[in-house]
Amino acid sequence: MPLIKVQTSVSAPQKAEIETILLSLSAKLAKYLGKPESYVMTAFEPGILMTFAGTTEPACYIEIKSVGTMKPDQTEAMSQDFCQQINQTLGVPKNRIYIEFADAKGAMWGWNGSTFG
């Protein structure tokens, strides 16, 4: 049910590096949300045409969605951690990364032919 999707204007790194990034994000998201990693999904979309602050310099948009309620202390910690990780691994400046946190109702999140609501 938790999802973290990274969309960036940066070109795709090697497949092994992408897998390392996704596995790290998956483990961290499960820990922050206190949910089993077996439910966490990650996605990475590189090379997207993007602008931020009126320029085409490297930028990144991250979506984090989960069934339930994320608390402000959780989103603050995740923002710091994930911005730092993307900065270090992809070279996107932290001030060019947006993160959207979205709580989903269980009935609005489907899996395995059913929903979580």
N, C-alpha and C positions, 0 to 999 in steps of 0.2 A: 503494500500500500504506500509506503513512502517512495517518492520519486525525486531524483535530482537529475536535471537535464542542463547540460552546459552547451551554450551556443556561442561561438567565437568567430571573429574575423581572422584569427591567426590560422595559418596553414596547418594541416594535419601533421603532427609528429609521427614518428615510427609507430607501428601497430602495438609493439610491446610497451611503449611509453604510455599510449592511450589506455591500454589495459591496466597498467599500474595506477594511473590516475583514477580510473573508474573503480577499481577495487578499493583504493584508499578512501574515495568519497563514499562508497557503499558502507564500509565498516564504520566510518565516522558518523554518517547519518543515522545508522542503526543505534549507535552509542548515544548520540545526542537526544534522539527521540525515545530511547528505551524500548525499541521494537526489535523483533528478530530480524537479522539480516536476510533471512530466507524470504522475506517479503519486499526487500528493497530493490528498486530498479534504478539503473543509471543509464544515461544516454549522453553521447558526445557528438556535436555537430560542428566541425571545423570549416573554415573557409567561407563563412557566410558574409555577404556584403552587409556592412553595418556602418553607421555613423554614431558618434557620441560627441557632444559638445561642438557640433558643427565640423568635425574632422573625420577622416577615415583611418586615423591611427588605430592600432590594435585596441579592441574592445571585447567585452564579454557580457553575456546575459545568462544568469543562472536561475532556474525555476526549482523551488523546493516545495513539494506538495505532500500532505500527509492527512490521513483520516484522524480526526481528533483536533485538539487545540495545542498550538505551539505557544509557549509563554515567551514574553519579551526577553528574559535572560537567556533562553535557548536560542532565539533568533540572533541576538547580539553575539553570542559565542560562535554560532555557526558562521555569521557574516565575517567575523574576524578570521576564523580558521580557514574558511573556503576561499576568501579573497587572498589570504597569504599563500595558500597552496597554488591557486591559479597564477598568481604573480610569479612564484618561484618556478613552476613547471612550464608555463606558457609564455612568460614575460609580459603579460598584460598588466599595466600599472593598476594598483588597487583603486585609484580614483576614476578608473574607466571600466569598472565592473558594477553592474546592477544585480541584485538578488531579489527575486520575488518569493515571498513565503506565503503559501496558501493552505488554509485548513479546509479539508473536504468533509462533507457529511458522509457517513458510512453508506447510505443508500445511493449516493452519487458516485461511488467508486466500485467498479465491477472487477471480478476475478473469478476464474474457474467456473464460469457459468452462473455466478450468483453475485451478490454485493456484500459489502461489509456492514450494511445497515439492517 
